[in-house]
Amino acid sequence: QVQLVESGGGLVQSGGSLRLSCLASGNTISYNSMGWFRQAPGKEREFIASITRSGSSTDYADSVKGRFTIFRDNSKRTVYLQMNNLKPEDTAVYFCARGPYAYGSFHLENDYDYWGQGTQVTVSS
């Protein structure tokens, strides 16, 4: 059983930065890819970023490339999302999730088996 808990969300002005954390408890996540998704009010959940089990490879949605960085520290069982140059359209609930053991880029919700409860990010104009 895996439990994922996101933290680090909050209210920030446009152009500001936040760092989200996802701490895993229970079974280890060190042998799995991890991903970040977000869901804005009235919108469907969308893929943001993913990272392989060792952190050697990452992938990003076009909307956040150059602004967001995903990285992980397996010794702390934590995956991070550094969010820079935030925009109002980034306002959403952000979720972390555990992905497959296999290497690759996984963009679909169905690729992930455990999900956190989410953390709210609000970006004001």
N, C-alpha and C positions, 0 to 999 in steps of 0.2 A: 504494500500500500504506500502511495506517495501523496504527500501533502505539499502544495505550493502556496506560498504567501507572498504577495506583492506589497511593496511599500515604496515611498518616495514621491508619490503624487502630491499635487497641490495646485495652488493658484499662482500663475506667473504672467507677467506682461509679455506681449509680443516681442520677439527677439531674445527673450530670456532662455535659461537652461534649467533642466531638471535631470536627475539621475534616478532611474527606477531600479529597484532590486527585487529579485525573486529568490527566496530562500526555500530550499527543499528539505523536508524532513521525512522520516521513514526510510524507504528504500533509496539507494543511491541513484543519482542522475548522471554520474560520471561517464556512463557508457551509452548515453543517449544524446541525440540532438535536442536542442531547445529552441523555442520560438516565442516571439511576441506578436500579439494581435491587439486590435483596438476596435471599439464599437462606439460610434458617435450617436447622439440622440436621433432616433428615427432612421438610422442607417443599419445596414448589415455589418456583421463582424468582418474585418479585413486583416489580411496578413501584413505585418510590418517588417519583421526581420527574423532570421534563423541563424543558428550556429551549430557546427558539428561538435561531436562529443569531446574532442580535444581542444576546441577553439581555433583550429587551424584554418577553417573556412567559414565565411559568412555570406549572407544573401540579404538583400533589402528590397522593399517595395520602391518603385520609382518615386513615389511621393515623398520619401524620406531620405533618399540617397544624398550623401554629402552633408546631412544634418544630424542623423542618428547613427550611433555606433553600438553594436551588441558585442559583449564580451563576457567571459565567465571565469570563475575561480573555483575549480572543482574541489580544492582542499577545504573551501568554505561552503561548498554545495550551493553556490549562488551564481545566478546569471544576471547581468546588468543590461540596462538600456540607457545610454547617455544620449540625451535629447538636447540639441543646440539649435539656436535660431528658431525657436518655436513660433508657430503661427496660430491664429485663431482656429483654423481648420484642423489643427491637431487636437482640439478639445475632444475628449473621449474617455471612456473607461478602458484602461490598458490591462491586458491579461498575458500572463506567461503560461506556457504549456510544455509538456514533455513530448518529444518526438521519437522517431524510430532509432534503432541501433545503427542501421545502415547509413552510410555516407551519401549525401546528396542534398538537394534543395527541396524542402517540403513546405508548400504554400497553402495546403488545404486543411480545414478544421479536422477532417476525418483522419489526417495523418497523425494526429496527436491524441494521446490517451488520458492524460491527466491535466487538469486546468486549475489555476488559481481563481480566487474570487474577484480579482481586479482591483485596480487603484485608479481613482479619478484624477485626470489631468485637465485643468481648465486654463486656457490661454486667452487673456483679455486683449482687446485692441488698443 
